[in-house]
Amino acid sequence: NDIKCYDAFLHGVEWADEHTVNVWHDTSEEPRFNQWFLAQIGDDAFDTFIMAMDKNKDWREWSKGINIKRWAYISDLLPKGGEK
């Protein structure tokens, strides 16, 4: 039974290596309006935001000011098809 689990795990690892998807975006790309995203702030912190930038604010300046390194849409991080 342990061997079956081990084999299944290895198969999953191989599949994941062949089907990598990078959901992370560089700060040069602005998130879509009214969308939740997770942002890496500095080297060790993460926080969630909803993209609702004021028309008078500049995304690049704002993200640089709080030291966002990269970001990803929350919906891209969750399982697809309702499976948990």
C-alpha positions as CSV (number, residue, x, y, z in Angstrom):
1,N,0.0,0.0,0.0
2,D,2.9,2.4,0.8
3,I,4.5,1.6,-2.5
4,K,1.3,2.5,-4.4
5,C,1.1,5.9,-2.5
6,Y,4.8,6.5,-3.2
7,D,4.4,5.7,-6.9
8,A,1.3,7.9,-7.1
9,F,3.3,10.7,-5.5
10,L,6.2,10.4,-7.9
11,H,3.7,10.4,-10.8
12,G,2.2,13.6,-9.5
13,V,5.6,15.2,-9.1
14,E,6.6,14.3,-12.7
15,W,3.2,15.6,-14.0
16,A,3.6,18.9,-12.1
17,D,7.2,19.3,-13.4
18,E,5.9,18.9,-17.0
19,H,2.9,21.2,-16.5
20,T,4.3,24.1,-14.6
21,V,2.2,27.3,-14.6
22,N,3.6,30.5,-13.2
23,V,0.7,32.5,-11.8
24,W,3.0,35.2,-10.4
25,H,3.2,38.6,-12.2
26,D,6.0,41.1,-12.2
27,T,5.1,44.6,-10.8
28,S,5.6,46.0,-14.3
29,E,2.1,44.5,-15.0
30,E,-0.8,46.2,-13.2
31,P,-3.6,43.9,-11.8
32,R,-7.0,44.2,-13.4
33,F,-9.4,46.6,-11.6
34,N,-11.6,45.2,-8.9
35,Q,-9.7,41.9,-8.6
36,W,-8.2,40.4,-5.4
37,F,-4.6,39.5,-5.5
38,L,-1.9,38.2,-3.2
39,A,1.3,40.3,-3.1
40,Q,4.8,39.4,-1.9
41,I,6.0,42.4,0.1
42,G,9.8,42.3,0.5
43,D,11.4,38.9,1.0
44,D,9.3,37.5,3.8
45,A,5.7,38.9,3.9
46,F,2.5,38.4,1.9
47,D,-0.7,40.4,2.0
48,T,-4.0,40.5,0.1
49,F,-5.3,43.5,-1.8
50,I,-8.2,44.3,-4.0
51,M,-7.2,46.3,-7.1
52,A,-9.1,49.5,-6.7
53,M,-6.5,52.1,-7.4
54,D,-7.5,55.7,-7.4
55,K,-7.2,57.2,-10.9
56,N,-4.7,59.7,-9.4
57,K,-2.4,57.0,-8.1
58,D,0.2,55.3,-10.2
59,W,0.4,51.5,-9.8
60,R,4.2,51.3,-10.3
61,E,4.9,54.0,-7.8
62,W,2.5,52.6,-5.2
63,S,3.7,49.0,-5.6
64,K,7.3,50.2,-5.4
65,G,6.5,52.3,-2.3
66,I,5.3,49.3,-0.3
67,N,8.0,47.1,-1.8
68,I,5.8,44.6,-3.8
69,K,8.1,42.0,-5.4
70,R,5.5,40.1,-7.3
71,W,1.7,39.4,-7.2
72,A,-0.8,36.7,-8.2
73,Y,-4.6,36.8,-8.6
74,I,-6.3,34.9,-5.8
75,S,-8.5,33.1,-8.3
76,D,-5.3,31.7,-10.0
77,L,-4.1,30.2,-6.7
78,L,-7.3,28.3,-5.9
79,P,-8.2,24.9,-7.3
80,K,-10.2,24.9,-10.5
81,G,-13.5,23.1,-11.0
82,G,-14.6,23.4,-7.3
83,E,-12.4,20.6,-6.1
84,K,-10.8,21.1,-2.7
